[in-house]
Amino acid sequence: MDIAMPEGTPIIAARSGTVVKASEVGLVSIPYEFNQPLGKLPNFALGN
């Protein structure tokens, strides 16, 4: 699964119950998405 987004935009990928955080600058900061349950992740971030 590849998601194209502007540079520096956090990318959250939910797959098989696993959350993967990736960004252009690496794992520098933890965005609010990590504090959300898997079921409440924004739809744009779900790679179904």
C-alpha positions as CSV (number, residue, x, y, z in Angstrom):
1,M,0.0,0.0,0.0
2,D,1.4,3.3,-1.0
3,I,-0.1,6.7,-0.1
4,A,1.1,9.9,-1.7
5,M,0.8,12.9,0.6
6,P,2.6,16.3,1.0
7,E,6.0,16.1,2.6
8,G,6.0,15.9,6.3
9,T,2.4,14.6,6.5
10,P,2.1,11.8,9.0
11,I,0.8,8.5,7.4
12,I,-1.1,6.0,9.5
13,A,-1.6,2.6,8.0
14,A,-3.9,0.1,9.7
15,R,-3.4,-3.4,8.5
16,S,-4.1,-6.7,10.3
17,G,-4.5,-4.8,13.6
18,T,-1.0,-3.2,13.2
19,V,-0.5,0.5,13.2
20,V,2.5,1.7,11.2
21,K,3.7,5.3,11.5
22,A,5.8,6.7,8.7
23,S,6.7,10.2,7.6
24,E,9.3,12.0,5.4
25,V,11.2,13.1,8.5
26,G,11.0,9.7,10.2
27,L,9.6,8.9,13.7
28,V,10.4,12.3,15.2
29,S,7.1,13.1,16.8
30,I,4.1,11.0,17.8
31,P,0.9,12.4,16.3
32,Y,-2.5,12.3,17.9
33,E,-3.5,9.3,15.8
34,F,-1.5,7.0,18.1
35,N,-3.8,8.0,20.9
36,Q,-6.9,6.9,19.0
37,P,-8.3,3.3,19.0
38,L,-7.9,1.5,15.6
39,G,-11.6,1.8,15.0
40,K,-11.5,5.6,15.1
41,L,-8.7,6.2,12.6
42,P,-9.6,8.6,9.8
43,N,-11.0,6.8,6.7
44,F,-8.3,8.4,4.5
45,A,-5.7,6.5,6.4
46,L,-7.2,3.0,6.1
47,G,-5.7,0.9,3.3
48,N,-8.6,-1.5,2.7
